[in-house]
Amino acid sequence: IYYYDSMGRSYFNLQEYVKAIEFYNKAIELEPTEVIYYNSVGDSYFKLKEYIRAIEYYTKAIELESGNAIYYNRVGDSYFRLKEYTRAIEYYTKAIELEPQEAIYHDNKGDSYFRLKEYVRAIEHYTKAIELEPQKAIYYDNIGDSYFYLEEYARAIEYYTKATELEPEKANFYCSIGDSYFKLNEYAMSIQFFDKAI
């Protein structure tokens, strides 16, 4: 079994996911109750963008170990990639119930609401992610984007600015500030931030 698992991991790390699946499935044949093999096959299918197949294996992992938030999050990620955001939210919610201190699960749930254009709800979840992990620039950027789409450009600028303080090398944060000033008809400020992005 160790041989098949090791071969699967090696092929996975070489980005040869079809071969990885072949070896993980051999490990499953020998040890059908070992949850990690199902998760590994799910990860391989996810990398191949075969999200329905990934969900099948992650679901099997959940059946074997229902208290592990990672598997629910991965099902959520798969539904997110399939643009089934409401289904994704169901699984992110379960992941949060199991591990409420994991910021990325709140961020993922926020992303799903954002894609559903429910920006206020997205902000709630991004805010929770910030409470748990305040040094992560992308969470501030996500709130900025939400306020931008709510046409609250001054609020968007506040959050984009915080993102630039945490990651000053990220050009897209400056572009977002520039876009916000443009929407406020403050063109000189807009140009200033577009220049910073270049």
N, C-alpha and C positions, 0 to 999 in steps of 0.2 A: 504493500500500500504506500509506504513512504516513497518508494521509487516512482510510482505513478504521480503522486502529489508533487514530488520534486521536479519531475519532467514537466508537469503541467505548469508549475510556477516558472520554470526556466523558459518555456515557450511563451508564456504570458509576458514575461519581462523582455523577451525578444520581439514582442508585438505580433507573434504568430498565434493568434487567438484560436483559429480552427484546430490547430495541433494541440493547443492547451486544453481545449474542450475534450478532445479525444482521450487525453490522459486523465483528466479529472473524472470523466465518465467511467473509465476503468477503475479508478479508485472508488467511485460510488458503487459499482457492481460488487466490489469486495467488502465495502463497509457502507451499506445503504443508510445508516442512521447518523453518519458523520456530517454535521451541518456545514462545516467549512467548505466541503467539496461542492455542495450545491451553490453556496455563495460565490465560490470561485468560477463555476460555470456561468452563473448569472453575470458576474463581472466581465467575463469573456464575451458573452453575447452583447452586453451593454457596449463594450468597446467596438464590436462589429456593427453597432447601431441596429441590432435585432432586438428591439425593446420588448416585444411580446414574449419572445423566448426567454429573455432575461427575467421578466416578471414571473414566468413559470417556475424558474429555479429559485428566485428570491422567496416566492410564496412557499415553496417546499422548505426552505430554510426557516421561515416563520413557523410553519407547522411543527418543525423539530425543536425550535427554540423561540417561543413566542414572546419572551421577555427581552429580546435583543433589539434595541431601537435602530441599529444600523440597517437591519434588513428592511424595516418599514421605510426608512429614509431612501433606501435604494429602489424600492418599488415606487416610491414617490418620484424619485428622479427619472425613472423609466416612463411613468405616465406624463411627467412634465415634458420629456423629449417627444412624446407622442401628441403633445398639445392637449392632453386631457387634464386640464388644470384642476378641475373640481375633484377628480379622482386623486390627483397628486396631493391635494390639500388633505384628503381623508387620511392618507398614509403619513404625511408630515405631522398631522395632528396626533396620530398614534405614537410616532417617534418622540414627539414633545411630551406626551403623557408619561412615557417611559424614562426619558432623559430631559427634563425641563431646563437643565443648566447648559445644554448644548446649543450654542448660539447659531450654528449653521442651520439647524433644523428650523429655527424661527425665521432666518433669512430665506430659506427655501420656500417656506410657507408664504412669506411676504412676496417673493418673486411670482408665485402662482397667482396671488391676488392681483399683483401688478399686471400680469398677462390678461387677467379677466377684467382689467380696467377698474378694479375696485381699489382705488389709490389710497383712500382713507384707511381701509383695512390693511393694506400693504404697509403703510406707515406704522401702524400698531405693532406689527411683527418685526419690522426693521428696528423699531425703537427698542423692542425687547432684546434683539440681537446685540444692539449697542450697549445696553445695560450689562449684558453678560461678557461682552468682548469689546470694550470701548476703544481699543487701538486699531480696529480694523476699518480702514478707509472706505472700502467698498460699501459698507453698511450706510455710511453717511451719504455716499454717492447715490445709493438706491433711494434714500429718503429725498434727496435733492431731485432725482428724476420724478418721484411721485408728486412732489410739490410743483414741479415744472408742468406736469400734465394736468394738475389741478389749477393751473394758471396763477399760482401763488409764487411769482418769480423771485420776490425778495426773500421769502422763506427758503426757496430752492438755493439761492446764492449762499445763505448761511451754512447750509449743509455741504454744498460743494466746496466752500472755503475750508471747512473743517477737514474734508477729504484731502485737500491740497496740503494742509498743515501736516497731515500724517504721512502722505506720500507725494512730496513736492515734484517728483520726477514724472508723474502721470499726466501726459499732455491732455488726455480726454477730459480730465477734471476742469482744466482751464477753459477748454472749448465749451463745456457746459455752463460755466460762469459767463463766458462771452455770449452764448445763446440767450441766457437769462437777461443780461443787460440789454441785448438787442430787443427782446420782447418788451422791455420797459422803456424803449426808445432812448436809452442812454448809450448812444453809439460810440462816443469817445471811450467810455469804459469797456464797451464791447470789444473795440479794436485792441485795447490794452491787453485784454486777457487772451484774445486770439493770437496776439504776438507772443505771449508767454508760451502758448501751446506749440509754437513752431520750433 
